[in-house]
Amino acid sequence: MLVFLDVDGTLLPFGADRPYPVYEAAHPLPETATHPLLSRVDPALGDRLTELAALGCELVWATTWLDDANTCLAPWLGLPALPVVEWPDEGDEPRLGPRGLHWKTRPLAAWAARRPFVRVDDEITDADRAWVAGHHRAPALLHRVDHRRGLTERDFAVLAEWVSAGGGPAAR
């Protein structure tokens, strides 16, 4: 089972009315692990993601950070380098496609290639869930994260329950 991870709004919260906590790295980082907002990402999320992977998931970066997620974020979280979804060159395409479908939805379903998957993102809509339910033959969970908070314990509980159960019958 694949777990597609977005970064902005998912691991890196933004848009809240309150100041964000500032974290320090839990271990020494390579010089490549630099980003002006990296200290806003809770390094403990790495352990939570590792626990999720231990349930039989393959973690995959599904972010516009592309391989910068491996050079900056993975060391911060204590994760190994993960596979990275390479996005099709869409030029100046809008973020939402026909009928509100997010531009990531079709490429992620194609990347999953009929395997079960979880998409963890802050920009998931009912249009994305409906499209996946109608076009992806394996179980899929499209889990929307509140961009102001990023991934929380409640989100991890939902993900772990779904993964432990082997996936649900339809996209949610």
TAFEN-V314970 format. One record per residue. RES is the residue in three letters. PSI is psi in whole degrees, 0 to 359 (none if undefined). Layout:
res,psi
RES,PSI
RES,PSI
//
This chain:
res,psi
MET,136
LEU,146
VAL,107
PHE,121
LEU,121
ASP,164
VAL,296
ASP,120
GLY,349
THR,300
LEU,331
LEU,96
PRO,153
PHE,159
GLY,8
ALA,161
ASP,350
ARG,160
PRO,148
TYR,150
PRO,153
VAL,126
TYR,158
GLU,154
ALA,141
ALA,347
HIS,166
PRO,142
LEU,148
PRO,161
GLU,336
THR,346
ALA,69
THR,137
HIS,138
PRO,338
LEU,7
LEU,324
SER,353
ARG,346
VAL,124
ASP,116
PRO,338
ALA,342
LEU,332
GLY,316
ASP,320
ARG,320
LEU,323
THR,319
GLU,320
LEU,317
ALA,326
ALA,343
LEU,0
GLY,24
CYS,151
GLU,117
LEU,137
VAL,132
TRP,126
ALA,69
THR,157
THR,354
TRP,339
LEU,228
ASP,349
ASP,335
ALA,326
ASN,323
THR,330
CYS,304
LEU,318
ALA,313
PRO,322
TRP,321
LEU,352
GLY,27
LEU,153
PRO,170
ALA,135
LEU,158
PRO,151
VAL,129
VAL,124
GLU,122
TRP,146
PRO,149
ASP,106
GLU,0
GLY,231
ASP,37
GLU,149
PRO,159
ARG,332
LEU,132
GLY,205
PRO,136
ARG,30
GLY,8
LEU,127
HIS,146
TRP,340
LYS,338
THR,307
ARG,313
PRO,324
LEU,319
ALA,321
ALA,318
TRP,322
ALA,332
ALA,57
ARG,11
ARG,152
PRO,145
PHE,159
VAL,134
ARG,123
VAL,112
ASP,160
ASP,3
GLU,30
ILE,138
THR,171
ASP,329
ALA,321
ASP,316
ARG,317
ALA,318
TRP,314
VAL,318
ALA,326
GLY,346
HIS,348
HIS,123
ARG,350
ALA,164
PRO,145
ALA,136
LEU,120
LEU,103
HIS,118
ARG,130
VAL,143
ASP,115
HIS,337
ARG,337
ARG,334
GLY,189
LEU,133
THR,173
GLU,324
ARG,318
ASP,314
PHE,325
ALA,317
VAL,314
LEU,313
ALA,320
GLU,316
TRP,316
VAL,316
SER,329
ALA,359
GLY,13
GLY,153
GLY,176
PRO,344
ALA,164
ALA,142
ARG,none
//
